[in-house]
Amino acid sequence: MKLTFVKMHGLGNDFVVLDGIRQSIALTPAQLRLLADRHFGVGCDQILLVEEARQPDVDFRYRIFNADGSEVEQCGNGARCFVRFVHEQGLSAKSEIRVETLCGVIVPRLEDDGTVSVDMGVPVLAPARIPFLSASDDLVQTLRIADHEIAITAVGMGNPHAVQLVDDVATAAVEHEGPLIERHPCFPQRVNAGFMQVVDRQAIRLRVFERGAGETLACGTGACAAVVAGISRGLLDSPVRVETRGGMLNIAWNGLGTPVLMTGPAVTVFKGEIEV
Ligand SMILES: N[C@@H](CCC[C@H](N)C(=O)O)C(=O)O
C-alpha cells in the first residue's frame, strides 16, 4: 500500500501523520511498526491517523498508535499537530476543532500567535479508572521495582501516567526504571512513567518514558499528568511551565473536576510517500 504522509513534531515528540479521509488506510501493527522504524521506515514516536467523524457534534476522529504498533487513547503533542495538519491539508478552516479520540472529545485551538492550546479534559485520580491496581486512593503510593521502592502519583489523562518526584531530571534513572514502571503489574494496561523535578511553584523539569515508545523528547499528556500530580500534592500552582528535553509547554489546571489546558507548538517537518 502506498501512503502519503506528513512528518510533524511537538517539542521533538515526533509523528507520522496520515490523512485517512482522502486515503483508505487500514494498517496492521507490523505496518505501523515499519512506519515508526527510524532505520527501515520514516521514524517517529507515534503515528496519527485523521479520519471522518463518527459523531454528529465533532469535526474529526483522530487515532493514535505508539511506535510499537499499539493503539492508545490520547496524545497531547499529537493533538496540537493534528489541528495544524487539518489546516495545512485544507481539511478545515476552523481555528477550534472538536475531535473524537479513544477516550472522548478534546478541543484543540490554533491561536493567533501560531501556538496551539488544547482542552485535554478532566484528569482522573481514582486508581480503578486509570487503571491502577491499588487498595487505597492515596495520592502518593509506593511501587516496588526490582530491588527498591519508589513513590508515585497515578494520574489518568485519558491514558495512564505514573509520576514520581526526582531531585534532578538530568541524573534520574529514566532508562533503568522507565521500562520497569511501564510494565509494572499494578498497571494492567501498562503506563507512561514521568520523572518530575520541581524548580519552583510554577516551573518543573520533566522526562517521560512513554508506554510503547520509550523515552521521548516531550510528552504532552505526561506534562499534564505531572502538573496535576504536583498541584494535587500541594507542590505547584497553576499555570506551570514544563521544561522538557524538546522545549517548553505551558499547563494550566484549576483543580479537581476541571479540565487541563495545554499550550505549545506544533511543527511540520516534511511530506513524503512510503510503500508499506
Ligand atoms: N507522546 C504523547 C503520548 C502518546 C501515547 C503514550 N505513549 C501512551 O501510550 O499512552 C503525548 O504527547 O501525550
The ligand as an ORCA input file, in Angstrom:
! r2SCAN-3c Opt
* xyz 0 1
  N       3.509     11.474     23.283
  C       2.191     11.532     23.721
  C       1.603     10.328     24.385
  C       1.482      9.157     23.406
  C       0.794      7.940     23.972
  C       1.517      7.304     25.120
  N       2.806      6.778     24.749
  C       0.653      6.182     25.709
  O       0.899      5.000     25.409
  O      -0.275      6.496     26.451
  C       1.772     12.866     24.324
  O       2.309     13.896     23.882
  O       0.871     12.902     25.155
*
